[in-house]
Amino acid sequence: MPFGLLLIMVEAELIQVLQLAVIIGIIPAFIARNKGKSFFLWWFYGFMIFIVALPHSLWIKPAHQKVEQEQNSEGTKKCFYCTELIKQEAKVCQYCGKLLHD
């Protein structure tokens, strides 16, 4: 087998491995994004070392501030008295039963 043909075959396999790594890196990135982390940084982490990034993304805790901001944009607010999340239109807290003022 000529050396040039062997080089082309190795290059084609390398391209396939890189394509697979790009696609596989998306998995931990989506998991981390749903927990309030940066999608791109976690994609890069997953692209470089997927075997470590996947369990790490499953293990991390959600960023509470980002999750609360997303929930607030979805029509919820915190009860002034018990700080539980309730619907924006609620007049009485479903958890503590207190009357809410606007």
Phi and psi restraints in degrees (range 20) as a CNS / XPLOR table:
assign (resid 1 and name C) (resid 2 and name N)
       (resid 2 and name CA) (resid 2 and name C) 1.0 -65.9 20.0 2
assign (resid 2 and name N) (resid 2 and name CA)
       (resid 2 and name C) (resid 3 and name N) 1.0 150.5 20.0 2
assign (resid 2 and name C) (resid 3 and name N)
       (resid 3 and name CA) (resid 3 and name C) 1.0 -62.2 20.0 2
assign (resid 3 and name N) (resid 3 and name CA)
       (resid 3 and name C) (resid 4 and name N) 1.0 -37.8 20.0 2
assign (resid 3 and name C) (resid 4 and name N)
       (resid 4 and name CA) (resid 4 and name C) 1.0 -62.1 20.0 2
assign (resid 4 and name N) (resid 4 and name CA)
       (resid 4 and name C) (resid 5 and name N) 1.0 -40.6 20.0 2
assign (resid 4 and name C) (resid 5 and name N)
       (resid 5 and name CA) (resid 5 and name C) 1.0 -67.3 20.0 2
assign (resid 5 and name N) (resid 5 and name CA)
       (resid 5 and name C) (resid 6 and name N) 1.0 -40.4 20.0 2
assign (resid 5 and name C) (resid 6 and name N)
       (resid 6 and name CA) (resid 6 and name C) 1.0 -62.6 20.0 2
assign (resid 6 and name N) (resid 6 and name CA)
       (resid 6 and name C) (resid 7 and name N) 1.0 -40.7 20.0 2
assign (resid 6 and name C) (resid 7 and name N)
       (resid 7 and name CA) (resid 7 and name C) 1.0 -64.2 20.0 2
assign (resid 7 and name N) (resid 7 and name CA)
       (resid 7 and name C) (resid 8 and name N) 1.0 -40.2 20.0 2
assign (resid 7 and name C) (resid 8 and name N)
       (resid 8 and name CA) (resid 8 and name C) 1.0 -65.4 20.0 2
assign (resid 8 and name N) (resid 8 and name CA)
       (resid 8 and name C) (resid 9 and name N) 1.0 -39.9 20.0 2
assign (resid 8 and name C) (resid 9 and name N)
       (resid 9 and name CA) (resid 9 and name C) 1.0 -66.1 20.0 2
assign (resid 9 and name N) (resid 9 and name CA)
       (resid 9 and name C) (resid 10 and name N) 1.0 -41.8 20.0 2
assign (resid 9 and name C) (resid 10 and name N)
       (resid 10 and name CA) (resid 10 and name C) 1.0 -64.9 20.0 2
assign (resid 10 and name N) (resid 10 and name CA)
       (resid 10 and name C) (resid 11 and name N) 1.0 -41.0 20.0 2
assign (resid 10 and name C) (resid 11 and name N)
       (resid 11 and name CA) (resid 11 and name C) 1.0 -63.7 20.0 2
assign (resid 11 and name N) (resid 11 and name CA)
       (resid 11 and name C) (resid 12 and name N) 1.0 -40.7 20.0 2
assign (resid 11 and name C) (resid 12 and name N)
       (resid 12 and name CA) (resid 12 and name C) 1.0 -64.7 20.0 2
assign (resid 12 and name N) (resid 12 and name CA)
       (resid 12 and name C) (resid 13 and name N) 1.0 -40.8 20.0 2
assign (resid 12 and name C) (resid 13 and name N)
       (resid 13 and name CA) (resid 13 and name C) 1.0 -67.9 20.0 2
assign (resid 13 and name N) (resid 13 and name CA)
       (resid 13 and name C) (resid 14 and name N) 1.0 -37.1 20.0 2
assign (resid 13 and name C) (resid 14 and name N)
       (resid 14 and name CA) (resid 14 and name C) 1.0 -63.9 20.0 2
assign (resid 14 and name N) (resid 14 and name CA)
       (resid 14 and name C) (resid 15 and name N) 1.0 -40.9 20.0 2
assign (resid 14 and name C) (resid 15 and name N)
       (resid 15 and name CA) (resid 15 and name C) 1.0 -63.4 20.0 2
assign (resid 15 and name N) (resid 15 and name CA)
       (resid 15 and name C) (resid 16 and name N) 1.0 -40.7 20.0 2
assign (resid 15 and name C) (resid 16 and name N)
       (resid 16 and name CA) (resid 16 and name C) 1.0 -64.6 20.0 2
assign (resid 16 and name N) (resid 16 and name CA)
       (resid 16 and name C) (resid 17 and name N) 1.0 -39.9 20.0 2
assign (resid 16 and name C) (resid 17 and name N)
       (resid 17 and name CA) (resid 17 and name C) 1.0 -64.7 20.0 2
assign (resid 17 and name N) (resid 17 and name CA)
       (resid 17 and name C) (resid 18 and name N) 1.0 -42.9 20.0 2
assign (resid 17 and name C) (resid 18 and name N)
       (resid 18 and name CA) (resid 18 and name C) 1.0 -64.7 20.0 2
assign (resid 18 and name N) (resid 18 and name CA)
       (resid 18 and name C) (resid 19 and name N) 1.0 -40.0 20.0 2
assign (resid 18 and name C) (resid 19 and name N)
       (resid 19 and name CA) (resid 19 and name C) 1.0 -62.8 20.0 2
assign (resid 19 and name N) (resid 19 and name CA)
       (resid 19 and name C) (resid 20 and name N) 1.0 -41.7 20.0 2
assign (resid 19 and name C) (resid 20 and name N)
       (resid 20 and name CA) (resid 20 and name C) 1.0 -64.5 20.0 2
assign (resid 20 and name N) (resid 20 and name CA)
       (resid 20 and name C) (resid 21 and name N) 1.0 -40.6 20.0 2
assign (resid 20 and name C) (resid 21 and name N)
       (resid 21 and name CA) (resid 21 and name C) 1.0 -64.3 20.0 2
assign (resid 21 and name N) (resid 21 and name CA)
       (resid 21 and name C) (resid 22 and name N) 1.0 -38.7 20.0 2
assign (resid 21 and name C) (resid 22 and name N)
       (resid 22 and name CA) (resid 22 and name C) 1.0 -62.7 20.0 2
assign (resid 22 and name N) (resid 22 and name CA)
       (resid 22 and name C) (resid 23 and name N) 1.0 -44.1 20.0 2
assign (resid 22 and name C) (resid 23 and name N)
       (resid 23 and name CA) (resid 23 and name C) 1.0 -71.0 20.0 2
assign (resid 23 and name N) (resid 23 and name CA)
       (resid 23 and name C) (resid 24 and name N) 1.0 -43.2 20.0 2
assign (resid 23 and name C) (resid 24 and name N)
       (resid 24 and name CA) (resid 24 and name C) 1.0 -65.8 20.0 2
assign (resid 24 and name N) (resid 24 and name CA)
       (resid 24 and name C) (resid 25 and name N) 1.0 -31.2 20.0 2
assign (resid 24 and name C) (resid 25 and name N)
       (resid 25 and name CA) (resid 25 and name C) 1.0 -64.1 20.0 2
assign (resid 25 and name N) (resid 25 and name CA)
       (resid 25 and name C) (resid 26 and name N) 1.0 -18.1 20.0 2
assign (resid 25 and name C) (resid 26 and name N)
       (resid 26 and name CA) (resid 26 and name C) 1.0 -69.7 20.0 2
assign (resid 26 and name N) (resid 26 and name CA)
       (resid 26 and name C) (resid 27 and name N) 1.0 -30.6 20.0 2
assign (resid 26 and name C) (resid 27 and name N)
       (resid 27 and name CA) (resid 27 and name C) 1.0 -60.6 20.0 2
assign (resid 27 and name N) (resid 27 and name CA)
       (resid 27 and name C) (resid 28 and name N) 1.0 -56.9 20.0 2
assign (resid 27 and name C) (resid 28 and name N)
       (resid 28 and name CA) (resid 28 and name C) 1.0 -65.9 20.0 2
assign (resid 28 and name N) (resid 28 and name CA)
       (resid 28 and name C) (resid 29 and name N) 1.0 -27.5 20.0 2
assign (resid 28 and name C) (resid 29 and name N)
       (resid 29 and name CA) (resid 29 and name C) 1.0 -65.6 20.0 2
assign (resid 29 and name N) (resid 29 and name CA)
       (resid 29 and name C) (resid 30 and name N) 1.0 -42.2 20.0 2
assign (resid 29 and name C) (resid 30 and name N)
       (resid 30 and name CA) (resid 30 and name C) 1.0 -65.6 20.0 2
assign (resid 30 and name N) (resid 30 and name CA)
       (resid 30 and name C) (resid 31 and name N) 1.0 -42.3 20.0 2
assign (resid 30 and name C) (resid 31 and name N)
       (resid 31 and name CA) (resid 31 and name C) 1.0 -62.0 20.0 2
assign (resid 31 and name N) (resid 31 and name CA)
       (resid 31 and name C) (resid 32 and name N) 1.0 -46.6 20.0 2
assign (resid 31 and name C) (resid 32 and name N)
       (resid 32 and name CA) (resid 32 and name C) 1.0 -67.4 20.0 2
assign (resid 32 and name N) (resid 32 and name CA)
       (resid 32 and name C) (resid 33 and name N) 1.0 -37.5 20.0 2
assign (resid 32 and name C) (resid 33 and name N)
       (resid 33 and name CA) (resid 33 and name C) 1.0 -61.8 20.0 2
assign (resid 33 and name N) (resid 33 and name CA)
       (resid 33 and name C) (resid 34 and name N) 1.0 -38.8 20.0 2
assign (resid 33 and name C) (resid 34 and name N)
       (resid 34 and name CA) (resid 34 and name C) 1.0 -68.3 20.0 2
assign (resid 34 and name N) (resid 34 and name CA)
       (resid 34 and name C) (resid 35 and name N) 1.0 -15.3 20.0 2
assign (resid 34 and name C) (resid 35 and name N)
       (resid 35 and name CA) (resid 35 and name C) 1.0 -101.3 20.0 2
assign (resid 35 and name N) (resid 35 and name CA)
       (resid 35 and name C) (resid 36 and name N) 1.0 10.2 20.0 2
assign (resid 35 and name C) (resid 36 and name N)
       (resid 36 and name CA) (resid 36 and name C) 1.0 90.9 20.0 2
assign (resid 36 and name N) (resid 36 and name CA)
       (resid 36 and name C) (resid 37 and name N) 1.0 13.3 20.0 2
assign (resid 36 and name C) (resid 37 and name N)
       (resid 37 and name CA) (resid 37 and name C) 1.0 -97.4 20.0 2
assign (resid 37 and name N) (resid 37 and name CA)
       (resid 37 and name C) (resid 38 and name N) 1.0 169.2 20.0 2
assign (resid 37 and name C) (resid 38 and name N)
       (resid 38 and name CA) (resid 38 and name C) 1.0 -71.8 20.0 2
assign (resid 38 and name N) (resid 38 and name CA)
       (resid 38 and name C) (resid 39 and name N) 1.0 124.6 20.0 2
assign (resid 38 and name C) (resid 39 and name N)
       (resid 39 and name CA) (resid 39 and name C) 1.0 -63.1 20.0 2
assign (resid 39 and name N) (resid 39 and name CA)
       (resid 39 and name C) (resid 40 and name N) 1.0 -48.8 20.0 2
assign (resid 39 and name C) (resid 40 and name N)
       (resid 40 and name CA) (resid 40 and name C) 1.0 -64.0 20.0 2
assign (resid 40 and name N) (resid 40 and name CA)
       (resid 40 and name C) (resid 41 and name N) 1.0 -44.2 20.0 2
assign (resid 40 and name C) (resid 41 and name N)
       (resid 41 and name CA) (resid 41 and name C) 1.0 -62.7 20.0 2
assign (resid 41 and name N) (resid 41 and name CA)
       (resid 41 and name C) (resid 42 and name N) 1.0 -40.8 20.0 2
assign (resid 41 and name C) (resid 42 and name N)
       (resid 42 and name CA) (resid 42 and name C) 1.0 -73.4 20.0 2
assign (resid 42 and name N) (resid 42 and name CA)
       (resid 42 and name C) (resid 43 and name N) 1.0 -29.3 20.0 2
assign (resid 42 and name C) (resid 43 and name N)
       (resid 43 and name CA) (resid 43 and name C) 1.0 -65.0 20.0 2
assign (resid 43 and name N) (resid 43 and name CA)
       (resid 43 and name C) (resid 44 and name N) 1.0 -44.5 20.0 2
assign (resid 43 and name C) (resid 44 and name N)
       (resid 44 and name CA) (resid 44 and name C) 1.0 -62.0 20.0 2
assign (resid 44 and name N) (resid 44 and name CA)
       (resid 44 and name C) (resid 45 and name N) 1.0 -43.5 20.0 2
assign (resid 44 and name C) (resid 45 and name N)
       (resid 45 and name CA) (resid 45 and name C) 1.0 -58.7 20.0 2
assign (resid 45 and name N) (resid 45 and name CA)
       (resid 45 and name C) (resid 46 and name N) 1.0 -47.6 20.0 2
assign (resid 45 and name C) (resid 46 and name N)
       (resid 46 and name CA) (resid 46 and name C) 1.0 -67.0 20.0 2
assign (resid 46 and name N) (resid 46 and name CA)
       (resid 46 and name C) (resid 47 and name N) 1.0 -34.8 20.0 2
assign (resid 46 and name C) (resid 47 and name N)
       (resid 47 and name CA) (resid 47 and name C) 1.0 -64.9 20.0 2
assign (resid 47 and name N) (resid 47 and name CA)
       (resid 47 and name C) (resid 48 and name N) 1.0 -42.4 20.0 2
assign (resid 47 and name C) (resid 48 and name N)
       (resid 48 and name CA) (resid 48 and name C) 1.0 -76.8 20.0 2
assign (resid 48 and name N) (resid 48 and name CA)
       (resid 48 and name C) (resid 49 and name N) 1.0 -49.8 20.0 2
assign (resid 48 and name C) (resid 49 and name N)
       (resid 49 and name CA) (resid 49 and name C) 1.0 -139.0 20.0 2
assign (resid 49 and name N) (resid 49 and name CA)
       (resid 49 and name C) (resid 50 and name N) 1.0 75.1 20.0 2
assign (resid 49 and name C) (resid 50 and name N)
       (resid 50 and name CA) (resid 50 and name C) 1.0 -57.0 20.0 2
assign (resid 50 and name N) (resid 50 and name CA)
       (resid 50 and name C) (resid 51 and name N) 1.0 -41.3 20.0 2
assign (resid 50 and name C) (resid 51 and name N)
       (resid 51 and name CA) (resid 51 and name C) 1.0 -61.4 20.0 2
assign (resid 51 and name N) (resid 51 and name CA)
       (resid 51 and name C) (resid 52 and name N) 1.0 -24.7 20.0 2
assign (resid 51 and name C) (resid 52 and name N)
       (resid 52 and name CA) (resid 52 and name C) 1.0 -96.1 20.0 2
assign (resid 52 and name N) (resid 52 and name CA)
       (resid 52 and name C) (resid 53 and name N) 1.0 -38.2 20.0 2
assign (resid 52 and name C) (resid 53 and name N)
       (resid 53 and name CA) (resid 53 and name C) 1.0 -67.6 20.0 2
assign (resid 53 and name N) (resid 53 and name CA)
       (resid 53 and name C) (resid 54 and name N) 1.0 -37.2 20.0 2
assign (resid 53 and name C) (resid 54 and name N)
       (resid 54 and name CA) (resid 54 and name C) 1.0 -63.2 20.0 2
assign (resid 54 and name N) (resid 54 and name CA)
       (resid 54 and name C) (resid 55 and name N) 1.0 -53.8 20.0 2
assign (resid 54 and name C) (resid 55 and name N)
       (resid 55 and name CA) (resid 55 and name C) 1.0 -64.3 20.0 2
assign (resid 55 and name N) (resid 55 and name CA)
       (resid 55 and name C) (resid 56 and name N) 1.0 -33.4 20.0 2
assign (resid 55 and name C) (resid 56 and name N)
       (resid 56 and name CA) (resid 56 and name C) 1.0 -63.6 20.0 2
assign (resid 56 and name N) (resid 56 and name CA)
       (resid 56 and name C) (resid 57 and name N) 1.0 -43.4 20.0 2
assign (resid 56 and name C) (resid 57 and name N)
       (resid 57 and name CA) (resid 57 and name C) 1.0 -65.7 20.0 2
assign (resid 57 and name N) (resid 57 and name CA)
       (resid 57 and name C) (resid 58 and name N) 1.0 -32.4 20.0 2
assign (resid 57 and name C) (resid 58 and name N)
       (resid 58 and name CA) (resid 58 and name C) 1.0 -73.9 20.0 2
assign (resid 58 and name N) (resid 58 and name CA)
       (resid 58 and name C) (resid 59 and name N) 1.0 -29.5 20.0 2
assign (resid 58 and name C) (resid 59 and name N)
       (resid 59 and name CA) (resid 59 and name C) 1.0 -82.9 20.0 2
assign (resid 59 and name N) (resid 59 and name CA)
       (resid 59 and name C) (resid 60 and name N) 1.0 -30.9 20.0 2
assign (resid 59 and name C) (resid 60 and name N)
       (resid 60 and name CA) (resid 60 and name C) 1.0 -65.6 20.0 2
assign (resid 60 and name N) (resid 60 and name CA)
       (resid 60 and name C) (resid 61 and name N) 1.0 152.5 20.0 2
assign (resid 60 and name C) (resid 61 and name N)
       (resid 61 and name CA) (resid 61 and name C) 1.0 -91.4 20.0 2
assign (resid 61 and name N) (resid 61 and name CA)
       (resid 61 and name C) (resid 62 and name N) 1.0 152.6 20.0 2
assign (resid 61 and name C) (resid 62 and name N)
       (resid 62 and name CA) (resid 62 and name C) 1.0 -64.9 20.0 2
assign (resid 62 and name N) (resid 62 and name CA)
       (resid 62 and name C) (resid 63 and name N) 1.0 147.2 20.0 2
assign (resid 62 and name C) (resid 63 and name N)
       (resid 63 and name CA) (resid 63 and name C) 1.0 -78.0 20.0 2
assign (resid 63 and name N) (resid 63 and name CA)
       (resid 63 and name C) (resid 64 and name N) 1.0 107.6 20.0 2
assign (resid 63 and name C) (resid 64 and name N)
       (resid 64 and name CA) (resid 64 and name C) 1.0 -61.0 20.0 2
assign (resid 64 and name N) (resid 64 and name CA)
       (resid 64 and name C) (resid 65 and name N) 1.0 -37.1 20.0 2
assign (resid 64 and name C) (resid 65 and name N)
       (resid 65 and name CA) (resid 65 and name C) 1.0 -64.7 20.0 2
assign (resid 65 and name N) (resid 65 and name CA)
       (resid 65 and name C) (resid 66 and name N) 1.0 -44.4 20.0 2
assign (resid 65 and name C) (resid 66 and name N)
       (resid 66 and name CA) (resid 66 and name C) 1.0 -67.6 20.0 2
assign (resid 66 and name N) (resid 66 and name CA)
       (resid 66 and name C) (resid 67 and name N) 1.0 -39.6 20.0 2
assign (resid 66 and name C) (resid 67 and name N)
       (resid 67 and name CA) (resid 67 and name C) 1.0 -63.8 20.0 2
assign (resid 67 and name N) (resid 67 and name CA)
       (resid 67 and name C) (resid 68 and name N) 1.0 -42.5 20.0 2
assign (resid 67 and name C) (resid 68 and name N)
       (resid 68 and name CA) (resid 68 and name C) 1.0 -64.6 20.0 2
assign (resid 68 and name N) (resid 68 and name CA)
       (resid 68 and name C) (resid 69 and name N) 1.0 -39.4 20.0 2
assign (resid 68 and name C) (resid 69 and name N)
       (resid 69 and name CA) (resid 69 and name C) 1.0 -62.7 20.0 2
assign (resid 69 and name N) (resid 69 and name CA)
       (resid 69 and name C) (resid 70 and name N) 1.0 -41.8 20.0 2
assign (resid 69 and name C) (resid 70 and name N)
       (resid 70 and name CA) (resid 70 and name C) 1.0 -65.1 20.0 2
assign (resid 70 and name N) (resid 70 and name CA)
       (resid 70 and name C) (resid 71 and name N) 1.0 -41.2 20.0 2
assign (resid 70 and name C) (resid 71 and name N)
       (resid 71 and name CA) (resid 71 and name C) 1.0 -67.8 20.0 2
assign (resid 71 and name N) (resid 71 and name CA)
       (resid 71 and name C) (resid 72 and name N) 1.0 -36.6 20.0 2
assign (resid 71 and name C) (resid 72 and name N)
       (resid 72 and name CA) (resid 72 and name C) 1.0 -64.9 20.0 2
assign (resid 72 and name N) (resid 72 and name CA)
       (resid 72 and name C) (resid 73 and name N) 1.0 -35.7 20.0 2
assign (resid 72 and name C) (resid 73 and name N)
       (resid 73 and name CA) (resid 73 and name C) 1.0 -73.2 20.0 2
assign (resid 73 and name N) (resid 73 and name CA)
       (resid 73 and name C) (resid 74 and name N) 1.0 -17.5 20.0 2
assign (resid 73 and name C) (resid 74 and name N)
       (resid 74 and name CA) (resid 74 and name C) 1.0 -91.1 20.0 2
assign (resid 74 and name N) (resid 74 and name CA)
       (resid 74 and name C) (resid 75 and name N) 1.0 8.2 20.0 2
assign (resid 74 and name C) (resid 75 and name N)
       (resid 75 and name CA) (resid 75 and name C) 1.0 99.9 20.0 2
assign (resid 75 and name N) (resid 75 and name CA)
       (resid 75 and name C) (resid 76 and name N) 1.0 26.7 20.0 2
assign (resid 75 and name C) (resid 76 and name N)
       (resid 76 and name CA) (resid 76 and name C) 1.0 -121.3 20.0 2
assign (resid 76 and name N) (resid 76 and name CA)
       (resid 76 and name C) (resid 77 and name N) 1.0 162.6 20.0 2
assign (resid 76 and name C) (resid 77 and name N)
       (resid 77 and name CA) (resid 77 and name C) 1.0 -145.7 20.0 2
assign (resid 77 and name N) (resid 77 and name CA)
       (resid 77 and name C) (resid 78 and name N) 1.0 168.3 20.0 2
assign (resid 77 and name C) (resid 78 and name N)
       (resid 78 and name CA) (resid 78 and name C) 1.0 -91.6 20.0 2
assign (resid 78 and name N) (resid 78 and name CA)
       (resid 78 and name C) (resid 79 and name N) 1.0 139.3 20.0 2
assign (resid 78 and name C) (resid 79 and name N)
       (resid 79 and name CA) (resid 79 and name C) 1.0 -67.8 20.0 2
assign (resid 79 and name N) (resid 79 and name CA)
       (resid 79 and name C) (resid 80 and name N) 1.0 134.7 20.0 2
assign (resid 79 and name C) (resid 80 and name N)
       (resid 80 and name CA) (resid 80 and name C) 1.0 -63.4 20.0 2
assign (resid 80 and name N) (resid 80 and name CA)
       (resid 80 and name C) (resid 81 and name N) 1.0 -30.7 20.0 2
assign (resid 80 and name C) (resid 81 and name N)
       (resid 81 and name CA) (resid 81 and name C) 1.0 -90.4 20.0 2
assign (resid 81 and name N) (resid 81 and name CA)
       (resid 81 and name C) (resid 82 and name N) 1.0 -47.6 20.0 2
assign (resid 81 and name C) (resid 82 and name N)
       (resid 82 and name CA) (resid 82 and name C) 1.0 -110.3 20.0 2
assign (resid 82 and name N) (resid 82 and name CA)
       (resid 82 and name C) (resid 83 and name N) 1.0 -4.5 20.0 2
assign (resid 82 and name C) (resid 83 and name N)
       (resid 83 and name CA) (resid 83 and name C) 1.0 60.8 20.0 2
assign (resid 83 and name N) (resid 83 and name CA)
       (resid 83 and name C) (resid 84 and name N) 1.0 20.3 20.0 2
assign (resid 83 and name C) (resid 84 and name N)
       (resid 84 and name CA) (resid 84 and name C) 1.0 -81.4 20.0 2
assign (resid 84 and name N) (resid 84 and name CA)
       (resid 84 and name C) (resid 85 and name N) 1.0 151.5 20.0 2
assign (resid 84 and name C) (resid 85 and name N)
       (resid 85 and name CA) (resid 85 and name C) 1.0 -78.9 20.0 2
assign (resid 85 and name N) (resid 85 and name CA)
       (resid 85 and name C) (resid 86 and name N) 1.0 129.7 20.0 2
assign (resid 85 and name C) (resid 86 and name N)
       (resid 86 and name CA) (resid 86 and name C) 1.0 -133.6 20.0 2
assign (resid 86 and name N) (resid 86 and name CA)
       (resid 86 and name C) (resid 87 and name N) 1.0 168.7 20.0 2
assign (resid 86 and name C) (resid 87 and name N)
       (resid 87 and name CA) (resid 87 and name C) 1.0 -66.4 20.0 2
assign (resid 87 and name N) (resid 87 and name CA)
       (resid 87 and name C) (resid 88 and name N) 1.0 148.7 20.0 2
assign (resid 87 and name C) (resid 88 and name N)
       (resid 88 and name CA) (resid 88 and name C) 1.0 -59.3 20.0 2
assign (resid 88 and name N) (resid 88 and name CA)
       (resid 88 and name C) (resid 89 and name N) 1.0 -36.4 20.0 2
assign (resid 88 and name C) (resid 89 and name N)
       (resid 89 and name CA) (resid 89 and name C) 1.0 -85.2 20.0 2
assign (resid 89 and name N) (resid 89 and name CA)
       (resid 89 and name C) (resid 90 and name N) 1.0 -2.3 20.0 2
assign (resid 89 and name C) (resid 90 and name N)
       (resid 90 and name CA) (resid 90 and name C) 1.0 -64.3 20.0 2
assign (resid 90 and name N) (resid 90 and name CA)
       (resid 90 and name C) (resid 91 and name N) 1.0 139.1 20.0 2
assign (resid 90 and name C) (resid 91 and name N)
       (resid 91 and name CA) (resid 91 and name C) 1.0 -101.3 20.0 2
assign (resid 91 and name N) (resid 91 and name CA)
       (resid 91 and name C) (resid 92 and name N) 1.0 -26.1 20.0 2
assign (resid 91 and name C) (resid 92 and name N)
       (resid 92 and name CA) (resid 92 and name C) 1.0 -129.5 20.0 2
assign (resid 92 and name N) (resid 92 and name CA)
       (resid 92 and name C) (resid 93 and name N) 1.0 136.5 20.0 2
assign (resid 92 and name C) (resid 93 and name N)
       (resid 93 and name CA) (resid 93 and name C) 1.0 -70.8 20.0 2
assign (resid 93 and name N) (resid 93 and name CA)
       (resid 93 and name C) (resid 94 and name N) 1.0 131.6 20.0 2
assign (resid 93 and name C) (resid 94 and name N)
       (resid 94 and name CA) (resid 94 and name C) 1.0 -75.4 20.0 2
assign (resid 94 and name N) (resid 94 and name CA)
       (resid 94 and name C) (resid 95 and name N) 1.0 -14.7 20.0 2
assign (resid 94 and name C) (resid 95 and name N)
       (resid 95 and name CA) (resid 95 and name C) 1.0 -94.7 20.0 2
assign (resid 95 and name N) (resid 95 and name CA)
       (resid 95 and name C) (resid 96 and name N) 1.0 -49.0 20.0 2
assign (resid 95 and name C) (resid 96 and name N)
       (resid 96 and name CA) (resid 96 and name C) 1.0 -104.2 20.0 2
assign (resid 96 and name N) (resid 96 and name CA)
       (resid 96 and name C) (resid 97 and name N) 1.0 -12.3 20.0 2
assign (resid 96 and name C) (resid 97 and name N)
       (resid 97 and name CA) (resid 97 and name C) 1.0 78.4 20.0 2
assign (resid 97 and name N) (resid 97 and name CA)
       (resid 97 and name C) (resid 98 and name N) 1.0 8.8 20.0 2
assign (resid 97 and name C) (resid 98 and name N)
       (resid 98 and name CA) (resid 98 and name C) 1.0 -78.9 20.0 2
assign (resid 98 and name N) (resid 98 and name CA)
       (resid 98 and name C) (resid 99 and name N) 1.0 148.2 20.0 2
assign (resid 98 and name C) (resid 99 and name N)
       (resid 99 and name CA) (resid 99 and name C) 1.0 -76.7 20.0 2
assign (resid 99 and name N) (resid 99 and name CA)
       (resid 99 and name C) (resid 100 and name N) 1.0 128.6 20.0 2
assign (resid 99 and name C) (resid 100 and name N)
       (resid 100 and name CA) (resid 100 and name C) 1.0 -96.1 20.0 2
assign (resid 100 and name N) (resid 100 and name CA)
       (resid 100 and name C) (resid 101 and name N) 1.0 140.3 20.0 2
assign (resid 100 and name C) (resid 101 and name N)
       (resid 101 and name CA) (resid 101 and name C) 1.0 -108.6 20.0 2
assign (resid 101 and name N) (resid 101 and name CA)
       (resid 101 and name C) (resid 102 and name N) 1.0 144.4 20.0 2
